[in-house]
Amino acid sequence: MISKFNWRIVYPIILFIVIVSLYWPVTNTFYQQDEWYGYGTYLANGVATIFSSSTHLSKNLGSIFLDTNGLINIILGEGRIFTRLLQYMFYNNFPLNIVPISLFALVLHSANAILVFLLAKKIFKRDLPAFFGSLFFAVNSVSQSAITWSAASVNALPSTFLVLIAILSFFNYLDYNKTKWLFYSFISIYISLFFRETGIFLFILLPTISLLYNKYSIKSFIRTYWYFFLAIGLIVTFRLYEFKAVPYQEALFLTGSSKYFFDSLIVRSVLYPLTSFSLSIVPPEAFLNLSRYLTNVYYPFVPEAQFNLIAQTAVLDFLALLLSIVIGIISLILYKKSNTKIRRQMIFWYIFLLASFLPYVVISKSFSYLESRYYYVSSISWAIIFAWVFYILEKLKKKFIYILFILIYSVFIFIHIRTIKTGLNRVVNESLVRISILNQISLILPKLESKKNIFYVTGDNDYYIAGNKIPFQQGVGYTLLAYYYPKSQYPADFLNNAELFEIGKEGYYEKEGYGFGYFTSIKLMEEQSRMFKIQDENIYKFYYNSKTAKLEKL
C-alpha cells in the first residue's frame, strides 16, 4: 500500500520537475507583442479596463449590446473578463515585470499536466501509460506559446484547466449518475469562457457523447441537457452575428466583408480539424522543411516569389492530410484491439481532438499551421491517445515491441524538448535586446518634458517588416508611448486608440493640446514636424546599430 501511494505522487512530481526545468527560461523573457497593448489600456483606464469594450469588433460596432458592460455580453461570456482581471492584477502589481506571469504559467501548466495524468489514469487504470501520455502534453512544442507567451498564458492556461475539470466532472456523472457532477461540468465550461472560448464545443460534445453510455428518449435527453443546448445556441448565434455584422476586414478574422462568409465557415469546419489533427503533434520546422523539399522536387517550375506560399499552404496541407489518414488507419487497428469501454472513450477523444479546432474557424490562417497557442487544448486528446497506445502495448505483453515503442517515443519527446529549448532561447535573447533598448533610451531621455514629442529612429537593419528599425514585434511608437506614459500627462485616448500599435506604423497625433509621433522616414518626420510646428528640441532622433545592439542619439 505504501509503495502504491508513493508511485501515485511520484509521476505528478516528475511532470512538475520536467515542466519547471524546461520552461524556466520563460522567467527571463519580456513583453513580446500584445502585452504592450494590454499594458497601455491598463495605464489609460485602470480597473475599468476589465469591463472596457470586449473586443475591437464590438467596439467598432458601437452597440450597447456588444460591449462588456452590456448584460447580454456578460451572460454570454463575451470579453474574457476574467482574463482581463488577471492582466489588471499583473500590470497593476508588477508593471513591466514578466516573472510573476511566468511563474503563474509554470504552475498552471503543471496543474493542467497533472490533471491530464489523473484523467488518463481514470480511463486506463494504469500509472505508466498515463504518465507517458501526460508527458507529451507537458512538452508539446507545437502548443508552447500557451506557456511561453504571457499574453496567451493568462487565458489559454486557466481556460484549459476548467475544461479539464469539466471533463473529469462529466465522467464522474457518467460513472455515478449524480446530477451535481453534470452541473459542475456545465459551470466549469461556462466559467472557462470568461478566460477564453476554447471549450465552447463541449456544450454540444458532452451531451452527444453521453449517447454512447446511456439510453435516452428524446424527451429525457432534452430534459437532461437542455441548458447545454441553450448555452451553445445562444453563444454561437450571437458570435456569428457579431462577426457577420462587421462590414470590413478585421485583421485575420472572418467578417461580413467576406463574399463567402458562410461558405468559408463550412469549408474551414472540415479542413481545419482534418489538417490540424496531425499538425498538432509535429513541430512546425520539421514539417516545413519536408514541405519545402517536396515542393522543390515536385514543383521545380514554381516561381521563387511564390515558392514559400505554395510550400507552406497547399503542399503542407496535403502532407498534413496524408499523415492524418495514416494516423487514422493505425488508430482503427488499435481500436479493434480495445474493449468496449475503452472504445467509447477513444471515440470521445478523437471527436474532442477534431472539435477542439472548431472555435478557430472564424480566424484566417497565414499558412497551414494555426497559431501555436491554439493547439494547447488538442494536446489533451493526444496525451490520452498516446496513453492508450502504451496501455494496449502493455496488454499485448510483447516486451520487445513495448521497449521499441518506448525508444521511439523517447526520441519523439526529445525532439519536442529540443524545439522548445531552441524557441525559448531565441525569445530570451530577443527579450534581453528589447530590455536593453528601453534601458538605453531611458538613460538618454528619462522622461518627456514637453506636451508634444516626436521620436525618429533609423538603423542598419530591418526587423520583421521593411522599415522597422528596432526588433520589436509591435509598433515602436506605441511601445515608447506606453513606456513613458506613467511619467507624462498624455490623455488616455492616445493609448486607447492605439494608432501606433501596428508594427511599422508611423505618424503624429494630437489631442487636447498634447501630441506624440514616431517615424522611421526622415522625409515624413520633417513634413509632420513642420506642419504641427514641433520644436527641434522636442524631436528625438536615434540610430540603432544591430551589430552592437546599441542605441545612439543623433
Stockholm file with secondary structure:
# STOCKHOLM 1.0

chainA/1-554         MISKFNWRIVYPIILFIVIVSLYWPVTNTFYQQDEWYGYGTYLANGVATIFSSSTHLSKNLGSIFLDTNGLINIILGEGRIFTRLLQYMFYNNFPLNIVPISLFALVLHSANAILVFLLAKKIFKRDLPAFFGSLFFAVNSVSQSAITWSAASVNALPSTFLVLIAILSFFNYLDYNKTKWLFYSFISIYISLFFRETGIFLFILLPTISLLYNKYSIKSFIRTYWYFFLAIGLIVTFRLYEFKAVPYQEALFLTGSSKYFFDSLIVRSVLYPLTSFSLSIVPPEAFLNLSRYLTNVYYPFVPEAQFNLIAQTAVLDFLALLLSIVIGIISLILYKKSNTKIRRQMIFWYIFLLASFLPYVVISKSFSYLESRYYYVSSISWAIIFAWVFYILEKLKKKFIYILFILIYSVFIFIHIRTIKTGLNRVVNESLVRISILNQISLILPKLESKKNIFYVTGDNDYYIAGNKIPFQQGVGYTLLAYYYPKSQYPADFLNNAELFEIGKEGYYEKEGYGFGYFTSIKLMEEQSRMFKIQDENIYKFYYNSKTAKLEKL
#=GR chainA/1-554 SS CHHHHHHHHHHHHHHHHHHHHHHGGGGGCCCCSHHHHHHHHHHHHGGGGGGSCSCHHHHHHTCGGGSTTSHHHHHTTTTCHHHHHHHHHHHHHSTTCCHHHHHHHHHHHHHHHHHHHHHHHHHHCCHHHHHHHHHHHHHCGGGTHHHHCHHHHHHHHHHHHHHHHHHHHHHHHHHHCCHHHHHHHHHHHHHHTTTCGGGTTHHHHHHHHGGGTCCCCHHHHHHHHHHHHHHHHHHHHHHHHHHHHCCSCBTTBCCTTCTTHHHHHHHHHHHHHHHHHHHTTSCHHHHHHHHHHHHHHHCTTSCHHHHHHHIIIIIHHHHHHHHHHHHHHHHHHHHHTSCHHHHHHHHHHHHHHHHTTGGGTTBCCSSSSCCGGGGTTHHHHHHHHHHHHHHHHHHHTCHHHHHHHHHHHHHHHHHHHHHHHHHHHHHHHHHHHHHHHHHHHHHHCSSCCSSEEEEEEEESCCCSSTTCCSSCSSCHHHHHHHHHGGGSCCCTHHHHSCTTCSTTCCEEEEETTEEEEEESCHHHHHHHHHHTTCCGGGEEEEEEETTTTEEEEC
#=GC SS_cons         CHHHHHHHHHHHHHHHHHHHHHHGGGGGCCCCSHHHHHHHHHHHHGGGGGGSCSCHHHHHHTCGGGSTTSHHHHHTTTTCHHHHHHHHHHHHHSTTCCHHHHHHHHHHHHHHHHHHHHHHHHHHCCHHHHHHHHHHHHHCGGGTHHHHCHHHHHHHHHHHHHHHHHHHHHHHHHHHCCHHHHHHHHHHHHHHTTTCGGGTTHHHHHHHHGGGTCCCCHHHHHHHHHHHHHHHHHHHHHHHHHHHHCCSCBTTBCCTTCTTHHHHHHHHHHHHHHHHHHHTTSCHHHHHHHHHHHHHHHCTTSCHHHHHHHIIIIIHHHHHHHHHHHHHHHHHHHHHTSCHHHHHHHHHHHHHHHHTTGGGTTBCCSSSSCCGGGGTTHHHHHHHHHHHHHHHHHHHTCHHHHHHHHHHHHHHHHHHHHHHHHHHHHHHHHHHHHHHHHHHHHHHCSSCCSSEEEEEEEESCCCSSTTCCSSCSSCHHHHHHHHHGGGSCCCTHHHHSCTTCSTTCCEEEEETTEEEEEESCHHHHHHHHHHTTCCGGGEEEEEEETTTTEEEEC
//
